[in-house]
Amino acid sequence: MISLIQTINIVGMTVSDLELALEFYTTVLDFQKISEVEVWGTEYEHLQGLFGVRMRIARVKLGSETLELTEYLTPRGRPIPVNAKSNDRIFQHIAIVVSDMEKAYDRLRSHKVRHVSTAPQRLPDWNKNAAGIEAFYFQDPDGHNLEIIYFPEGKGDPQWQENRQDLFLGIDHTAIAVADSDRSFAFYRDTLGLNLAGKSENYGVEQEHLNQVFGARLRISSLKAATGIGIEFLEYLTPRTGLPMPVDSRSNDLWYWQTTLVTEDLGTALQQLQKNGCDLISPSIVELPDNKLGFKMGAIVRDPDGHALRLIQV
């Protein structure tokens, strides 16, 4: 089928303090700040599905990939629950590729980041699709989950083998917890036209300590557009105790992430999603009064598990 999505170009999150977030991402993880704007008004309220919004939005870049940090001056949202687990559906992270896991972990330790994983984990050789990959989960100051990941030769996108000079190289993918991979395939692959790029079933002591979930057995699927960041499904086959996305989640809550997908035909993309029962955050396509966010038309929708996607036409 023809893909409705050309690229997945930005992953964003809501933060409590923009200066604090910028300091963390630029100092600890070597992102470079590229822009900052402040926006408000009816159109932005409609886009975010929230009344009275005034937002400070900064974009930072690592390699070719962009992360968007949004602080809501009004209205303020809720913090991430302290008991949130990696198999809860509010879970989302970005995977930051590193050239040397030991050096990257030492950098994180020197800045006293909060661990999620017990320690960096090397995935075992019996797992053909993931063998030799090293990964570590940790958190930023707001409690957002992040991953550093090392790809040995022959694993991952070839671009990660080209640059071994920098310590932090770029964003490989954003991972989301899903309840049912097949249901998510119907949304992302069959409706939006993303391509399945890889899959594996991961379990064992390494996976348990990586996710900090005892008995973790995951069905992992990677999807991509023609260009840009990948989207990875994390379906916990065990334990199936993860909590659903809170039904009253809003874009100013700190567990809110949004992944930006670029389409050449926003109307058709939204129509297809609505036809398949997709929930909207924006009431419809929103035309913005300016180009401060780098696009003029957009709409935010929820996937089957409640994760937010910002569809834009540039």
Secondary structure, DSSP 8 states (H G I E B T S, - for coil): ---S--EEEEEEEEES-HHHHHHHHHHTS--EEEEEEEEESHHHHHHHT-TT-EEEEEEEEETTEEEEEEEEEES------TT--TTSTT-EEEEEEES-HHHHHHHHHHTT-EESSSS-EE--TTSTTTTT-EEEEEE-TT--EEEEEE--TTSS-THHHH--SSSEEEEEEEEEEES-HHHHHIIIIIIT--EEEEEEEEESHHHHHHHT-TT-EEEEEEEE-SEE-EEEEEEEEE--------TT--TTSTT-EEEEEE-S-HHHHHHHHHHTT-EESSSS-EE-SS-TTS-SEEEEEE-TTS-EEEEEE-
